[in-house]
């Protein structure tokens, strides 16, 4: 059993994302590539986020066009030893504002609902629920460990507060693989939001006119 790939519409996933008020829409994100040092960068204008692609991961614009409307961009990692995807990170925009005071509830509810979709026959265990920042905005990260294929998978969801909130959803087939989890956290650390995401220049660096990110 491999981690499902969210390419086709599924009402259960839409229900799972309801805790974030995600609006299901047709069409893919407008994506652009830029350099970030020696790593490429995805700018997802529909979600209002920009993030780097770690070494060993790949982005396929054609796959983005097949994603559920709740998601607008996706990167994944596979290895020669495990041709099935080891991990996936998806980005999207929530359909309604998420105030800072409601971040924990929204993130934990959405994480559990998505675990029920991706791993319908497994009981998840909450391993982490913490306040953090994403792209300079208040955010909340929830990690769930889920029995999977004789081992344990990891689902990690980060929700950003604001009037136009975004989220990142990470799925890793092996929760004990520290390399993959480090990559996931590196993607989170590289996120730029709002104005900063849209002003990433072709060389991957911010434009000269920096401004604060609006919620």
ZAROGU-277652 format. One record per residue: x, y, z of N, C-alpha, C in turn; residue in three letters. Coordinates in steps of 0.02 Angstrom, whole numbers, padded with zeros to 5 digits, always signed. Layout:
// residues N
XYZXYZXYZAla;...
//
This chain:
// residues 215
+00042-00060+00000+00000+00000+00000+00044+00062+00000Unk;+00030+00108-00045+00068+00170-00049+00024+00229-00031Unk;+00055+00284-00012+00017+00344+00004-00022+00367-00057Unk;-00088+00377-00052-00127+00397-00110-00104+00463-00138Unk;-00111+00471-00202-00095+00534-00235-00159+00573-00248Unk;-00167+00633-00220-00230+00670-00224-00238+00704-00292Unk;-00251+00665-00344-00256+00692-00411-00328+00700-00434Unk;-00374+00660-00408-00442+00661-00433-00490+00681-00379Unk;-00549+00710-00398-00596+00733-00347-00619+00676-00302Unk;-00624+00690-00237-00648+00642-00189-00686+00678-00134Unk;-00752+00667-00128-00791+00704-00079-00765+00699-00009Unk;-00734+00640+00009-00710+00633+00078-00653+00681+00092Unk;-00612+00696+00043-00558+00744+00054-00587+00814+00060Unk;-00636+00829+00019-00667+00895+00026-00696+00903+00096Unk;-00727+00850+00122-00754+00854+00190-00697+00862+00240Unk;-00641+00829+00227-00584+00834+00272-00556+00904+00275Unk;-00559+00940+00219-00533+01007+00217-00584+01059+00239Unk;-00645+01036+00255-00697+01083+00275-00679+01120+00339Unk;-00638+01088+00381-00617+01121+00443-00578+01185+00429Unk;-00550+01191+00369-00514+01251+00350-00557+01297+00307Unk;-00618+01275+00291-00660+01315+00247-00631+01319+00178Unk;-00599+01266+00154-00568+01268+00088-00621+01270+00034Unk;-00612+01315-00014-00656+01320-00070-00631+01277-00127Unk;-00672+01232-00152-00652+01189-00207-00663+01227-00272Unk;-00611+01232-00312-00614+01270-00374-00580+01231-00429Unk;-00597+01247-00491-00567+01212-00547-00504+01248-00570Unk;-00461+01210-00604-00401+01240-00633-00342+01237-00585Unk;-00283+01239-00612-00222+01235-00572-00196+01303-00554Unk;-00144+01303-00514-00112+01365-00495-00070+01392-00552Unk;-00059+01456-00551-00009+01485-00596+00058+01479-00561Unk;+00103+01442-00591+00167+01426-00559+00225+01454-00599Unk;+00276+01475-00564+00336+01497-00598+00396+01467-00562Unk;+00452+01463-00598+00514+01436-00570+00565+01491-00564Unk;+00602+01488-00510+00658+01535-00502+00712+01500-00462Unk;+00772+01527-00463+00827+01497-00426+00829+01521-00355Unk;+00847+01477-00309+00858+01496-00239+00924+01465-00219Unk;+00979+01501-00233+01044+01470-00229+01048+01421-00286Unk;+01061+01357-00270+01064+01306-00322+01001+01264-00325Unk;+00948+01286-00290+00885+01249-00289+00830+01288-00325Unk;+00787+01253-00363+00730+01286-00394+00677+01305-00342Unk;+00632+01348-00363+00581+01373-00318+00514+01374-00354Unk;+00461+01354-00320+00393+01356-00347+00358+01417-00318Unk;+00328+01457-00361+00286+01512-00339+00214+01495-00358Unk;+00174+01482-00307+00105+01461-00316+00061+01523-00304Unk;+00040+01555-00359+00005+01618-00352-00067+01609-00327Unk;-00096+01551-00338-00164+01541-00315-00166+01534-00239Unk;-00117+01499-00211-00114+01493-00138-00079+01553-00106Unk;-00042+01592-00147-00005+01649-00120+00056+01629-00082Unk;+00089+01573-00103+00149+01550-00069+00204+01537-00119Unk;+00265+01539-00095+00324+01522-00134+00369+01480-00090Unk;+00399+01427-00118+00441+01384-00077+00492+01348-00121Unk;+00548+01328-00089+00601+01294-00126+00586+01219-00133Unk;+00619+01189-00182+00613+01117-00195+00678+01084-00172Unk;+00676+01044-00119+00738+01013-00094+00770+00966-00145Unk;+00833+00952-00136+00868+00904-00178+00835+00836-00173Unk;+00824+00803-00230+00792+00738-00230+00717+00741-00237Unk;+00689+00802-00234+00617+00811-00243+00605+00837-00314Unk;+00543+00831-00337+00527+00856-00403+00458+00888-00405Unk;+00451+00934-00451+00387+00967-00463+00367+00954-00535Unk;+00303+00936-00545+00277+00922-00611+00215+00965-00623Unk;+00220+01017-00664+00162+01061-00676+00101+01023-00701Unk;+00112+00969-00739+00056+00930-00764+00017+00899-00707Unk;+00052+00877-00655+00018+00848-00597-00022+00901-00560Unk;+00005+00962-00556-00031+01016-00523-00099+01027-00555Unk;-00103+01020-00620-00166+01032-00655-00218+00978-00641Unk;-00195+00921-00613-00241+00866-00598-00260+00864-00524Unk;-00233+00909-00484-00246+00907-00412-00318+00926-00397Unk;-00341+00903-00339-00405+00927-00313-00403+01003-00308Unk;-00461+01034-00316-00464+01107-00314-00438+01137-00250Unk;-00441+01098-00195-00416+01123-00131-00341+01135-00133Unk;-00305+01098-00176-00233+01104-00181-00215+01139-00246Unk;-00160+01176-00245-00140+01211-00306-00068+01198-00327Unk;-00028+01166-00286+00039+01146-00307+00062+01087-00265Unk;+00111+01050-00293+00133+00989-00260+00205+00973-00280Unk;+00245+00952-00231+00311+00925-00245+00315+00857-00212Unk;+00358+00813-00238+00362+00745-00210+00433+00720-00213Unk;+00446+00669-00173+00512+00638-00169+00506+00563-00179Unk;+00551+00536-00219+00556+00464-00229+00630+00446-00236Unk;+00647+00384-00222+00716+00362-00228+00719+00298-00270Unk;+00779+00280-00292+00786+00219-00331+00768+00158-00289Unk;+00784+00161-00224+00768+00105-00180+00693+00099-00168Unk;+00658+00155-00171+00586+00154-00160+00553+00196-00214Unk;+00541+00166-00273+00513+00204-00328+00446+00235-00314Unk;+00407+00206-00267+00345+00238-00246+00364+00301-00207Unk;+00321+00351-00209+00338+00414-00177+00348+00406-00102Unk;+00404+00432-00078+00419+00430-00006+00383+00485+00031Unk;+00372+00541-00003+00342+00599+00030+00312+00646-00022Unk;+00263+00684+00000+00229+00734-00041+00216+00795+00002Unk;+00225+00854-00027+00204+00916+00005+00157+00952-00042Unk;+00098+00970-00017+00049+01006-00057+00035+01074-00025Unk;+00021+01123-00067+00004+01190-00043-00066+01208-00068Unk;-00099+01251-00031-00165+01274-00051-00186+01334-00010Unk;-00243+01362-00028-00271+01419+00008-00335+01399+00042Unk;-00343+01419+00104-00405+01406+00140-00458+01455+00115Unk;-00521+01435+00119-00574+01476+00090-00602+01529+00136Unk;-00584+01528+00200-00609+01579+00245-00554+01599+00294Unk;-00560+01657+00324-00508+01680+00371-00499+01633+00429Unk;-00437+01626+00452-00422+01587+00512-00387+01633+00561Unk;-00422+01655+00614-00391+01700+00663-00339+01663+00704Unk;-00292+01701+00732-00239+01670+00771-00267+01628+00828Unk;-00321+01652+00859-00349+01616+00916-00379+01549+00895Unk;-00396+01541+00832-00426+01478+00810-00379+01433+00772Unk;-00314+01449+00771-00267+01410+00732-00262+01337+00755Unk;-00255+01327+00819-00245+01259+00844-00305+01215+00826Unk;-00364+01240+00840-00424+01201+00826-00431+01186+00752Unk;-00419+01236+00709-00425+01226+00637-00374+01176+00612Unk;-00312+01183+00635-00258+01139+00611-00269+01067+00634Unk;-00286+01057+00698-00296+00989+00722-00355+00956+00689Unk;-00410+00993+00679-00469+00965+00647-00454+00945+00575Unk;-00420+00989+00538-00405+00975+00468-00355+00917+00462Unk;-00306+00914+00508-00257+00860+00505-00290+00792+00515Unk;-00334+00787+00564-00368+00724+00577-00415+00705+00519Unk;-00448+00754+00490-00493+00739+00435-00455+00715+00374Unk;-00397+00746+00361-00357+00724+00304-00325+00655+00317Unk;-00308+00641+00379-00283+00574+00395-00336+00521+00382Unk;-00399+00539+00397-00454+00492+00385-00463+00478+00311Unk;-00446+00527+00268-00452+00517+00196-00393+00477+00169Unk;-00332+00498+00184-00273+00466+00156-00259+00398+00186Unk;-00278+00388+00250-00267+00324+00284-00333+00303+00317Unk;-00384+00284+00277-00451+00274+00304-00458+00217+00354Unk;-00413+00169+00353-00420+00111+00397-00372+00113+00457Unk;-00342+00171+00469-00293+00177+00523-00314+00229+00574Unk;-00292+00219+00635-00306+00267+00689-00244+00310+00701Unk;-00248+00375+00687-00189+00418+00695-00175+00434+00768Unk;-00112+00448+00781-00090+00470+00848-00061+00540+00843Unk;-00086+00585+00884-00060+00654+00884+00009+00654+00916Unk;+00059+00674+00877+00128+00675+00904+00153+00745+00917Unk;+00121+00795+00886+00144+00864+00894+00088+00912+00877Unk;+00082+00965+00915+00035+01019+00900+00065+01082+00930Unk;+00092+01125+00887+00130+01182+00913+00119+01244+00871Unk;+00124+01301+00904+00122+01365+00870+00189+01377+00837Unk;+00187+01408+00779+00248+01421+00743+00236+01481+00697Unk;+00280+01492+00649+00271+01544+00598+00283+01513+00530Unk;+00248+01539+00482+00259+01519+00412+00262+01582+00371Unk;+00320+01594+00340+00327+01654+00300+00319+01718+00341Unk;+00334+01715+00406+00329+01774+00448+00260+01784+00480Unk;+00212+01742+00465+00146+01748+00495+00135+01696+00549Unk;+00091+01710+00597+00073+01659+00647+00045+01598+00612Unk;+00065+01539+00635+00042+01477+00605+00039+01424+00660Unk;+00009+01367+00642+00006+01310+00688+00020+01247+00649Unk;+00064+01204+00677+00083+01142+00645+00058+01083+00687Unk;+00028+01035+00653+00004+00974+00685+00036+00915+00650Unk;+00063+00868+00688+00092+00807+00660+00055+00747+00688Unk;+00037+00701+00643+00003+00639+00661+00044+00580+00636Unk;+00054+00530+00678+00083+00467+00656+00026+00418+00644Unk;+00031+00382+00587-00023+00338+00565+00005+00270+00546Unk;-00024+00214+00572-00002+00148+00550-00009+00142+00474Unk;+00044+00118+00441+00044+00118+00368+00092+00065+00341Unk;+00064+00017+00304+00104-00032+00268+00155-00067+00313Unk;+00133-00086+00372+00176-00121+00419+00222-00075+00459Unk;+00219-00011+00446+00261+00038+00483+00218+00096+00506Unk;+00248+00155+00506+00213+00215+00528+00226+00272+00479Unk;+00172+00302+00455+00177+00359+00411+00168+00423+00452Unk;+00186+00479+00422+00179+00544+00455+00138+00590+00411Unk;+00089+00623+00442+00051+00676+00410+00064+00740+00449Unk;+00086+00792+00415+00101+00855+00449+00066+00912+00412Unk;+00026+00949+00449-00013+01003+00419+00004+01068+00455Unk;+00019+01120+00417+00031+01187+00444-00019+01235+00415Unk;-00054+01271+00458-00104+01320+00437-00080+01390+00458Unk;-00087+01438+00413-00064+01507+00425-00124+01550+00440Unk;-00120+01592+00491-00174+01637+00509-00178+01694+00459Unk;-00236+01726+00455-00243+01785+00413-00309+01785+00376Unk;-00324+01841+00343-00386+01846+00305-00383+01807+00240Unk;-00322+01791+00216-00312+01749+00157-00262+01694+00175Unk;-00283+01648+00219-00236+01599+00246-00216+01546+00195Unk;-00158+01518+00206-00133+01463+00164-00117+01404+00209Unk;-00105+01346+00178-00086+01288+00216-00037+01246+00176Unk;+00004+01207+00212+00047+01156+00183+00029+01089+00214Unk;+00021+01039+00172+00006+00971+00195+00062+00925+00172Unk;+00096+00893+00219+00150+00847+00203+00130+00776+00221Unk;+00144+00729+00176+00132+00658+00188+00198+00621+00177Unk;+00220+00585+00228+00282+00546+00223+00266+00473+00239Unk;+00289+00427+00197+00272+00356+00207+00308+00325+00266Unk;+00363+00357+00289+00401+00330+00345+00415+00385+00395Unk;+00380+00384+00451+00387+00437+00501+00455+00437+00534Unk;+00493+00382+00528+00559+00377+00559+00615+00401+00514Unk;+00599+00420+00452+00650+00442+00404+00666+00515+00418Unk;+00720+00526+00455+00737+00595+00475+00757+00638+00415Unk;+00783+00608+00362+00803+00647+00303+00742+00678+00269Unk;+00690+00637+00261+00629+00662+00229+00596+00716+00272Unk;+00592+00704+00338+00562+00753+00382+00602+00818+00382Unk;+00668+00813+00378+00710+00873+00374+00695+00912+00311Unk;+00683+00876+00255+00665+00909+00193+00598+00946+00200Unk;+00550+00912+00230+00484+00943+00241+00491+01007+00281Unk;+00531+01005+00334+00540+01064+00375+00579+01119+00338Unk;+00623+01098+00294+00660+01147+00253+00613+01183+00205Unk;+00565+01146+00177+00515+01177+00134+00475+01229+00174Unk;+00453+01211+00234+00416+01258+00276+00457+01320+00292Unk;+00521+01310+00307+00564+01366+00325+00576+01413+00266Unk;+00569+01387+00205+00584+01428+00145+00523+01467+00120Unk;+00466+01458+00152+00404+01487+00126+00404+01563+00129Unk;+00383+01594+00075+00367+01665+00074+00293+01671+00057Unk;+00260+01721+00086+00188+01728+00078+00169+01796+00050Unk;+00110+01799+00020+00081+01862-00002+00126+01902-00047Unk;+00139+01965-00029+00179+02010-00070+00249+01981-00082Unk;+00279+01952-00030+00347+01926-00038+00348+01868-00087Unk;+00296+01826-00086+00295+01770-00134+00290+01796-00205Unk;+00250+01848-00217+00240+01872-00285+00299+01913-00309Unk;+00344+01935-00264+00400+01977-00284+00466+01940-00289Unk;+00463+01873-00284+00524+01834-00296+00546+01846-00368Unk;+00608+01869-00377+00632+01883-00445+00655+01819-00479Unk;+00672+01826-00542+00692+01768-00581+00755+01735-00554Unk;+00795+01770-00514+00855+01739-00486+00841+01709-00417Unk;+00777+01713-00395+00758+01681-00332+00764+01725-00272Unk;+00789+01786-00279+00797+01830-00222+00740+01881-00221Unk;+00724+01910-00162+00671+01959-00159+00688+02021-00200Unk;+00637+02054-00224+00647+02117-00259+00671+02171-00211Unk;+00692+02226-00239+00720+02279-00197+00666+02312-00154Unk;+00604+02312-00179+00551+02345-00141+00517+02294-00096Unk;+00546+02285-00037+00516+02239+00011+00460+02274+00048Unk;+00408+02237+00065+00355+02264+00108+00333+02209+00155Unk;+00299+02229+00208+00276+02178+00255+00222+02136+00223Unk;+00217+02073+00244+00166+02028+00217+00100+02045+00250Unk;+00049+02058+00210-00016+02073+00238-00053+02008+00252Unk;-00092+02005+00306-00131+01944+00321-00187+01936+00270Unk;
//
